Structures are given as C-alpha cells and as structure tokens.
C-alpha cells in the first residue's frame, strides 16, 4: 500500500525550515551584558591591580629597605611626571617616539604583507627564507642597533632600520600561519570561479587568514615598539631629538630614579594605549564577525 503523497509545497516548507535552523546555528549569539556590568568587569580589575601595586610600592618605600636613590616614593615619580607635563616636554617626547613607531610599523606592514604571501604560496621562497624569517623573529632587535649606527650614523635611518627589522618578521610569519590554516577548498573554489592569483590573494586568502594576520600585526607592533625604545636608548644625538627612549637614558645619565621610573611608565602607557585603542577594537570586530567573540 502506497504511503501518503507529499505535496511539493510541504517539501518547500520543510526545506525552508531546515535552512532557517542551520542559519540560526551559524549565527553568533547577540546577547549582551548590561553596560554597567561590562564596564565594571573591564575597568575595575585593572584599577584594583594598580591600587595594590602602588600600595605595595608605598609600603616598601616607607620601610626604607632600599635607599631613596634606588627606590623613590610614588609621589616623587608623580611630581617628576607632572613637571614634564607642565613644562610641555612630554608632548614633544611622546610625539617623537609615536610618529616614528607608527611610520615604521606602517612601512613594515607594506613590506611584510607581500613577503608573507610569497612565503606562504611559493614553496621555493618558503624553503629559501622561511627559516630566516623565523630566526630573525627570535633575534633581539637591539642586536641590530650597533650595526645600524655604523651603517647609517646617528640619523633617523638607523631608528627606522631597527624598527623594520623588529616588525617585518612577526607580521610576515603571522600571515604565513594564517594562510596555512585556510581550508584548501576556498582557493580551489575561487579558481573555479575565475579568480586569478591577485584576486585570490586579495579576496580569498587575506580575508580568510585575517585572524592570524591580525595577531602577527599585533606582535609586530609590540616588536616595533620595543625595537624603537632600544634604538632611542643607544643611538642618541641632538639631531635625533628626544623620544621616550632618550628620555629614559637622560634620567639614567643624571642618576634620577624618579625620571627613569616616570619614563618607564610613559613607555608602558603609550604602548598599551595604542594596542587598546587601535588593535583591540579591530580584533574584537574580526572575531565577532566570525562568531568567536561576544559583546
């Protein structure tokens, strides 16, 4: 006995329902925490950690375990920082370092992106310079400073050379790692649909490798910032101006521990601030678009 006939309309409804269910599974959840709770969860822990840090610092200073010239009071460091702000030096110091870091990092991205694509997609290039890139990433950038001074003298070229060599390997290796994790079916589909090599790299590989590429860029920024500080500390001259590294060296030369600690805090503040203001929003947006981050 034949079963009941299924009408075409019923098949259409069932297919639409299944498709809607699959789409719902793929769609990331959009539930958001209350703003106040998110704010407290984001801001309160760092504030508590800072309060504990300065409390311990003040207690150690008050116990006089270390002499004043080795461990100044938090108030002395704050007064040094305020003095730098009042006389206006802080803006010149921060601008000198930040614009060097940003320009060097942008140049590193321009160079490292096609280099990473070549290493990832051309086996001969990977065999030739892949190990070199990995080795350069582990090489401390400060090792390049003496050679750069001998090659370029005490000029901006020395600073940018060290920054580039600090950032390019990290960005290129991050892109290579991201491309290695791209499913092989994606480039094949692009090729079937008529995408050439340039279109495949621009429209398929780079977007698919974006999380790994972004991680490489974040690491590249950290390396470029550290490389810049090392170069500014070692390569100092009136022609180069005073950046954060030179400001730190100045405090050491004048045996001013409040100046040294104030410079360290400024270096930390600027580096972390750029990471939070520039890279964190981009990273959250990319991850949220892939259903990997909420909020």
TALINGI-V495402 format. One record per residue. RES is the residue in three letters. SS is DSSP state (h for helix, s for strand, l for the rest). PHI is phi in degrees with one decimal (NA if undefined). Layout:
# TALINGI-V495402
RES_SS_PHI + RES_SS_PHI
This chain:
# TALINGI-V495402
UNK_l_NA + UNK_l_-73.2 + UNK_l_-75.0 + UNK_l_-63.9 + UNK_l_-75.3 + UNK_l_-92.6 + UNK_l_-72.1 + UNK_h_-58.7 + UNK_h_-63.5 + UNK_h_-66.1 + UNK_h_-61.4 + UNK_h_-63.6 + UNK_h_-64.7 + UNK_h_-63.6 + UNK_h_-62.8 + UNK_h_-64.9 + UNK_h_-65.4 + UNK_h_-63.2 + UNK_h_-62.9 + UNK_h_-64.9 + UNK_h_-65.9 + UNK_h_-64.8 + UNK_h_-63.2 + UNK_h_-65.0 + UNK_h_-68.0 + UNK_h_-77.6 + UNK_l_-78.1 + UNK_l_-66.0 + UNK_l_-64.9 + UNK_l_-112.0 + UNK_l_-65.9 + UNK_l_-118.9 + UNK_l_-73.3 + UNK_l_-56.8 + UNK_h_-60.1 + UNK_h_-63.2 + UNK_h_-66.8 + UNK_h_-63.1 + UNK_h_-63.8 + UNK_h_-65.4 + UNK_h_-67.9 + UNK_h_-90.9 + UNK_h_-92.1 + UNK_h_-64.8 + UNK_h_-59.1 + UNK_h_-62.1 + UNK_h_-64.5 + UNK_h_-64.6 + UNK_h_-63.3 + UNK_h_-64.3 + UNK_h_-62.1 + UNK_h_-63.8 + UNK_h_-60.5 + UNK_h_-69.2 + UNK_h_-64.1 + UNK_h_-65.8 + UNK_h_-59.2 + UNK_h_-62.9 + UNK_h_-66.8 + UNK_h_-65.8 + UNK_h_-63.6 + UNK_h_-66.2 + UNK_l_-75.7 + UNK_l_59.0 + UNK_l_-67.2 + UNK_l_-111.7 + UNK_l_-67.4 + UNK_l_-62.1 + UNK_l_-73.4 + UNK_l_-96.0 + UNK_l_-135.8 + UNK_l_-73.6 + UNK_l_-71.9 + UNK_h_-55.1 + UNK_h_-64.8 + UNK_h_-65.5 + UNK_h_-66.5 + UNK_h_-62.4 + UNK_h_-63.9 + UNK_h_-63.2 + UNK_h_-64.1 + UNK_h_-62.1 + UNK_h_-61.6 + UNK_h_-67.3 + UNK_h_-70.9 + UNK_h_-64.6 + UNK_l_-79.9 + UNK_l_83.5 + UNK_h_-67.0 + UNK_h_-60.3 + UNK_h_-68.4 + UNK_h_-66.4 + UNK_h_-64.3 + UNK_h_-66.3 + UNK_h_-63.1 + UNK_h_-57.2 + UNK_h_-76.8 + UNK_h_-65.9 + UNK_h_-69.3 + UNK_h_-65.5 + UNK_h_-64.6 + UNK_h_-67.4 + UNK_h_-62.9 + UNK_h_-64.3 + UNK_h_-67.7 + UNK_h_-61.9 + UNK_h_-63.6 + UNK_h_-64.5 + UNK_h_-63.5 + UNK_h_-62.5 + UNK_h_-81.1 + UNK_h_-74.5 + UNK_h_-65.6 + UNK_h_-64.9 + UNK_h_-63.8 + UNK_h_-63.8 + UNK_h_-62.0 + UNK_h_-63.4 + UNK_h_-63.2 + UNK_h_-73.3 + UNK_h_-108.9 + UNK_l_-113.4 + UNK_h_-57.5 + UNK_h_-65.2 + UNK_h_-65.4 + UNK_h_-62.8 + UNK_h_-65.8 + UNK_h_-80.0 + UNK_h_-119.7 + UNK_h_-58.7 + UNK_h_-61.8 + UNK_h_-64.3 + UNK_h_-62.6 + UNK_h_-63.0 + UNK_h_-67.1 + UNK_h_-67.6 + UNK_h_-67.3 + UNK_h_-85.8 + UNK_l_-78.7 + UNK_l_-59.2 + UNK_l_-65.4 + UNK_l_-62.2 + UNK_h_-66.6 + UNK_h_-82.8 + UNK_h_-63.8 + UNK_h_-58.0 + UNK_h_-65.2 + UNK_h_-64.3 + UNK_h_-63.6 + UNK_h_-68.8 + UNK_h_-78.4 + UNK_h_-113.2 + UNK_l_75.6 + UNK_l_-84.0 + UNK_l_-130.1 + UNK_h_-63.1 + UNK_h_-59.8 + UNK_h_-61.7 + UNK_h_-61.9 + UNK_h_-67.8 + UNK_h_-60.5 + UNK_h_-66.2 + UNK_h_-63.1 + UNK_h_-61.8 + UNK_h_-69.3 + UNK_h_-79.7 + UNK_h_-96.5 + UNK_h_-57.5 + UNK_h_-60.2 + UNK_h_-66.4 + UNK_h_-66.0 + UNK_h_-63.3 + UNK_h_-66.8 + UNK_h_-63.7 + UNK_h_-67.0 + UNK_h_-60.9 + UNK_h_-63.4 + UNK_h_-65.7 + UNK_h_-67.7 + UNK_h_-62.8 + UNK_l_-95.2 + UNK_l_-73.4 + UNK_l_-57.7 + UNK_h_-60.5 + UNK_h_-65.7 + UNK_h_-65.7 + UNK_h_-61.8 + UNK_h_-66.5 + UNK_h_-62.2 + UNK_h_-61.7 + UNK_h_-66.1 + UNK_h_-62.7 + UNK_l_-83.1 + UNK_l_96.7 + UNK_l_-76.7 + UNK_l_-79.4 + UNK_h_-63.5 + UNK_h_-66.7 + UNK_h_-64.7 + UNK_h_-63.2 + UNK_h_-68.0 + UNK_h_-77.8 + UNK_h_-103.3 + UNK_h_-120.1 + UNK_h_-66.2 + UNK_h_-63.1 + UNK_h_-62.2 + UNK_h_-69.5 + UNK_l_-93.1 + UNK_h_-59.1 + UNK_h_-58.7 + UNK_h_-67.1 + UNK_h_-63.2 + UNK_h_-66.0 + UNK_h_-62.9 + UNK_h_-64.3 + UNK_h_-66.1 + UNK_h_-62.1 + UNK_h_-66.2 + UNK_h_-63.1 + UNK_h_-63.1 + UNK_h_-61.1 + UNK_h_-67.4 + UNK_h_-65.8 + UNK_h_-65.7 + UNK_h_-67.3 + UNK_h_-62.8 + UNK_h_-62.3 + UNK_h_-62.5 + UNK_h_-62.3 + UNK_h_-66.1 + UNK_h_-69.4 + UNK_h_-70.5 + UNK_h_-85.6 + UNK_l_-93.9 + UNK_l_-118.5 + UNK_l_-164.3 + UNK_h_-59.0 + UNK_h_-67.0 + UNK_h_-85.6 + UNK_l_75.9 + UNK_l_-113.6 + UNK_l_-100.8 + UNK_h_-65.9 + UNK_h_-64.7 + UNK_h_-66.2 + UNK_h_-63.5 + UNK_h_-64.7 + UNK_h_-63.9 + UNK_h_-62.6 + UNK_h_-62.2 + UNK_h_-67.4 + UNK_h_-64.1 + UNK_l_-93.5 + UNK_l_55.0 + UNK_l_-108.2 + UNK_h_-64.6 + UNK_h_-59.0 + UNK_h_-66.4 + UNK_h_-63.8 + UNK_h_-67.4 + UNK_h_-61.5 + UNK_h_-65.9 + UNK_h_-61.8 + UNK_h_-63.9 + UNK_h_-65.0 + UNK_h_-59.8 + UNK_h_-64.3 + UNK_h_-63.8 + UNK_h_-67.5 + UNK_h_-61.7 + UNK_h_-68.9 + UNK_h_-62.2 + UNK_h_-66.8 + UNK_h_-63.2 + UNK_h_-73.2 + UNK_h_-82.2 + UNK_h_-103.5 + UNK_h_-84.6 + UNK_h_-61.0 + UNK_h_-62.1 + UNK_h_-64.7 + UNK_h_-63.1 + UNK_h_-63.8 + UNK_h_-66.5 + UNK_h_-65.0 + UNK_h_-67.1 + UNK_h_-65.2 + UNK_h_-64.7 + UNK_l_-100.3 + UNK_l_72.7 + UNK_l_-104.0 + UNK_l_-142.3 + UNK_l_-115.5 + UNK_l_86.9
